Amino acid sequence: MVRDRGTVADEQLAAARCAGLSDGQIVEVIAHVALNVFTNYLATAARVDIDWPLVRHAD
């Protein structure tokens, strides 16, 4: 969703429903993604100090 700037394919929605998520739960997931993006943007703009151990992802 983030990579595709909010675009969600019909197949992705169908897979979520097939996994047992209701429409309300799907909306909640989307809202959480949007909140996390907003929080990250705000923290970056405000230059918030990271006060937890940095995690590096291995490729």
Secondary structure, 3 states (H helix, E strand, C coil): CCCCCCCCCHHHHHHHHHCCCCHHHHHHHHHHHHHHHHHHHHHHHCCCCCCCCCCCCCC
